[in-house]
Amino acid sequence: MSTSDYHPLGLTLSRSVSRRDVVQAGLFSTAGLLFPDARAAAAPPQALPVPPIKVKAKSVIQVFLWGGMSHNDTWDPKPDAGYDYNGPMEAPLSTNVDGIQVSEWFPKLARQADKFSLIRSMTHGNNGHETAAYLVQTAHRPGERLAYPSVGAVFSYFHGKKYQGALPPYVVLTQPQGRFSEEGFLGAKLKPFATGGDPNAARFEVEGVVSRSVSDTRQQARRELLARMDTLLQAAGGDAQLRASEQAKLEAYDMILGKGREVFDLSKEKPELRERYGRHTFGQDCLAARRMVEAGVPYIVINYPGGWDTHSNHFQTMGRQAPELDQGLAALLLDLKERGLLDSTLVWCCGEFGRGPKIDWQPPWNGGRNHHGKVFSVLVAGGGFKGGHVVGSSDAKAEEVKDRPVYPVDLLGSVYQLAGIDPKAKLPHPMGLEARVLPIGEEGVKSAGLLTEIM
């Protein structure tokens, strides 16, 4: 298929709930109607586009390596490119799938290559953090008149109505990325819930849910006292607005003291499993994400703590972070597989772009890599994506796409279709403007088609 401006699909997306946002939104107050409103705003997805594919992805885990991770030093090694491109990285690792190699920093993922596929020809040509992040998470061009919602907000909109879990339908571990307003024109009701805290701490302090300063016993006592003092509800319990407010309060308490609270209690997991994931923030983020999948949360984002913007001292930073990424992500894929959840859980992992293939050895960079949007890599697994495959390729030094370019609209269009969301479906704009999930046939929007090779 030509890589012209033809586009068979249609994409759209744009912020996250901070700790202060949760309190200000009244999430846990008697008037906190965030969850019911988000569900009420949802609409059933429209008919799937042609060709139809069976809906397989019930939940999605997005591992966002914000800042931009090097493709050379991770999933697209170029051992013959020379020292100015590889630095100290000497020899890639063979995986458990013949013909697929990864960087030497990823031995655990190398043993799980049959569970994931690699896209080595992802491209959009944008080198700005904010604009590239917007492209990867919306597939819409930055600078348009509409601020589209992120893929997570779109999931929350389409799947929020039928989702009846105790947690919000769109959750971020642990901090929002802040690169753009993730709910876009869909509004604050579709913001993700950012947990805050550290899942690797002795007590995972989720904002508004788990706190050292307020024990569970004290929370329960407060609830009982409020119920005894709520004479208005006792006198006018039949009022529709009061009933809605009471329902919101019950859902908030269920999150604080009930099933929602239990999801964040990682102490319920066996110590050896927590060790498998890694006793670091990212590893425990992955474990928390798996628990949320079990709770039915439709969309979960893990924003990698610390980021990957390695303009300077690149290899020192990679030497610390790559082993954590390897351990946590490999454990997540294996754990999902062992629990029978991988087929229904789509996992995708990338940054907003790659890093410059040629190393900048000069001060003050001292062996750094700069932004590179011409070509980068994405890992996809589960939820209808086949494992053990490579899509596309970069050239000999990973500077340009060599074959089978994959654009943001192709990647997100494939994710949407596997989740039963029509990429051509309309989204509600507050001013009645025309807006669709993906940019259908818009001038300048490039597409090479869905990732049918691995679907």
HUFENRA-V786456 format. One record per backbone hydrogen bond with DSSP energy under -0.5 kcal/mol. NH is the residue of the N-H (numbers start at 1). CO is the residue of the C=O. If there is no record, write none. Layout:
BEGIN
NH_CO / NH_CO
END
This chain:
BEGIN
14_182 / 17_192 / 18_16 / 22_18 / 23_19 / 24_20 / 25_21 / 26_23 / 27_22 / 29_26 / 32_29 / 33_31 / 37_33 / 38_34 / 39_35 / 40_36 / 41_37 / 42_38 / 42_39 / 43_157 / 56_418 / 57_418 / 58_56 / 58_344 / 59_344 / 60_298 / 61_346 / 62_60 / 62_300 / 63_61 / 63_348 / 64_62 / 64_302 / 65_63 / 65_350 / 66_64 / 68_65 / 69_353 / 74_71 / 76_71 / 81_78 / 85_82 / 86_82 / 87_83 / 89_86 / 90_88 / 93_102 / 95_97 / 95_100 / 96_110 / 100_97 / 101_99 / 102_93 / 103_74 / 106_103 / 110_106 / 111_107 / 111_108 / 112_109 / 113_110 / 115_112 / 116_113 / 117_380 / 118_389 / 119_378 / 120_118 / 120_391 / 122_376 / 123_406 / 124_373 / 125_373 / 132_128 / 133_129 / 134_130 / 135_131 / 136_132 / 137_133 / 138_134 / 138_135 / 139_134 / 139_135 / 144_141 / 148_146 / 149_13 / 150_13 / 150_182 / 151_137 / 154_150 / 155_151 / 156_152 / 157_153 / 158_154 / 159_155 / 160_156 / 163_159 / 171_299 / 172_193 / 173_301 / 174_172 / 182_180 / 183_14 / 184_181 / 185_147 / 186_183 / 187_184 / 190_187 / 191_188 / 192_15 / 193_170 / 194_17 / 194_192 / 195_172 / 195_193 / 196_174 / 201_198 / 205_203 / 206_204 / 207_195 / 209_206 / 210_206 / 211_214 / 219_215 / 220_216 / 221_217 / 222_218 / 223_219 / 224_220 / 225_221 / 226_222 / 227_223 / 228_224 / 229_225 / 230_226 / 231_229 / 234_230 / 235_231 / 236_232 / 239_236 / 243_239 / 244_240 / 245_241 / 246_242 / 247_243 / 248_244 / 249_245 / 250_246 / 251_247 / 252_248 / 253_249 / 254_250 / 255_251 / 256_252 / 257_253 / 258_253 / 258_254 / 260_254 / 261_254 / 262_258 / 263_259 / 264_260 / 264_261 / 265_262 / 266_264 / 268_265 / 269_266 / 273_270 / 274_270 / 275_271 / 276_272 / 277_273 / 278_274 / 280_278 / 284_280 / 285_281 / 286_282 / 287_283 / 288_284 / 289_285 / 290_286 / 291_287 / 292_288 / 293_289 / 294_290 / 295_291 / 296_293 / 297_292 / 299_169 / 300_60 / 301_171 / 302_62 / 303_173 / 303_301 / 304_64 / 304_302 / 307_304 / 308_66 / 310_308 / 311_309 / 313_365 / 314_367 / 315_367 / 317_313 / 318_314 / 319_315 / 320_316 / 320_317 / 321_317 / 322_318 / 324_320 / 325_321 / 326_322 / 327_323 / 328_324 / 329_325 / 330_326 / 331_327 / 332_328 / 333_329 / 334_330 / 335_331 / 336_332 / 337_333 / 338_334 / 339_335 / 340_337 / 341_336 / 342_336 / 344_341 / 345_341 / 345_342 / 346_59 / 346_344 / 347_381 / 348_61 / 349_379 / 350_63 / 354_372 / 356_370 / 359_84 / 360_368 / 361_359 / 365_362 / 366_362 / 367_360 / 368_360 / 369_310 / 372_354 / 376_122 / 378_119 / 379_349 / 380_117 / 381_347 / 382_115 / 382_385 / 383_342 / 385_382 / 386_454 / 388_113 / 388_116 / 391_118 / 392_390 / 393_403 / 395_400 / 398_395 / 402_393 / 403_393 / 406_121 / 410_407 / 411_407 / 412_408 / 413_409 / 414_410 / 415_411 / 416_412 / 417_413 / 418_414 / 419_415 / 420_417 / 421_416 / 422_420 / 423_421 / 425_422 / 427_435 / 429_427 / 432_429 / 437_425 / 438_11 / 438_423 / 440_438 / 441_439 / 442_439 / 445_442 / 446_444 / 447_4 / 451_410 / 452_450 / 454_451 / 455_452
END
